[in-house]
């Protein structure tokens, strides 16, 4: 310690890290990519085995399910935002 200055115990402000945001974006991209591959390969197999009509009908059903899941995700995100908003 130069000049006999006392040692500070406080390390100062913690650096800001975007690890949580990066992880959430990565998981979202992986989920979307994985489901896209599953839907694409599944649709192709349905097209080859059962024909175009079956693939189109299954695509409409899958799209309807995706709309429901996105709606639930939006609702839960809205609830999370509402619960974490700063109280005034």
C-alpha positions in Angstrom: 0.0 0.0 0.0 1.6 3.2 -1.1 1.7 6.1 1.3 0.1 4.0 4.0 -3.4 4.4 2.5 -6.0 2.1 3.9 -7.1 -0.8 1.7 -10.6 -0.5 0.4 -12.8 -3.5 0.9 -15.5 -2.3 -1.5 -14.7 -3.6 -5.0 -17.0 -0.9 -6.6 -19.9 -1.4 -8.9 -20.3 -4.8 -10.5 -19.7 -4.9 -14.3 -22.8 -5.2 -16.4 -23.1 -8.6 -18.2 -25.6 -9.5 -20.8 -25.3 -13.3 -20.1 -28.9 -13.8 -19.3 -30.1 -11.9 -22.4 -27.7 -13.8 -24.6 -28.7 -17.1 -23.2 -32.4 -16.4 -23.7 -31.8 -15.3 -27.3 -29.7 -18.4 -28.0 -32.3 -20.8 -26.5 -35.0 -19.0 -28.5 -33.1 -19.4 -31.7 -32.3 -23.1 -31.0 -35.9 -23.8 -30.2 -37.2 -22.1 -33.4 -34.5 -23.8 -35.5 -35.2 -27.2 -34.0 -38.9 -26.9 -34.5 -38.4 -25.7 -38.1 -36.3 -28.7 -38.9 -38.8 -31.1 -37.3 -41.7 -29.5 -39.2 -39.8 -29.3 -42.5 -38.6 -32.9 -42.4 -42.0 -34.1 -41.1 -43.8 -32.3 -43.8 -41.5 -33.7 -46.4 -42.0 -37.3 -45.1 -45.8 -36.8 -45.1 -45.6 -35.4 -48.7 -43.7 -38.4 -49.9 -45.6 -41.1 -48.0 -49.2 -39.8 -48.0 -49.3 -37.1 -50.7 -49.7 -33.4 -50.9 -53.1 -33.1 -49.4 -52.1 -34.9 -46.2 -49.0 -32.6 -45.9 -51.1 -29.5 -46.4 -53.7 -30.6 -43.8 -51.0 -31.4 -41.3 -49.4 -28.1 -42.0 -52.6 -26.3 -41.2 -53.0 -28.2 -38.0 -49.4 -27.6 -37.0 -49.8 -23.9 -37.8 -52.9 -23.7 -35.6 -51.0 -25.3 -32.7 -48.2 -22.9 -33.2 -50.6 -19.9 -33.1 -51.9 -21.3 -29.7 -48.4 -21.7 -28.3 -47.3 -18.2 -29.5 -50.4 -16.8 -27.9 -49.6 -18.5 -24.6 -46.0 -17.4 -24.8 -47.2 -13.8 -25.4 -49.6 -14.0 -22.4 -46.9 -15.4 -20.1 -44.4 -12.7 -21.3 -47.0 -10.0 -20.6 -47.6 -11.5 -17.1 -43.9 -11.6 -16.4 -43.5 -7.9 -17.5 -46.4 -6.9 -15.4 -45.0 -8.7 -12.3 -41.5 -7.3 -12.8 -42.5 -3.7 -13.6 -41.3 -1.1 -11.1 -44.0 -0.1 -8.6 -44.9 3.6 -8.7 
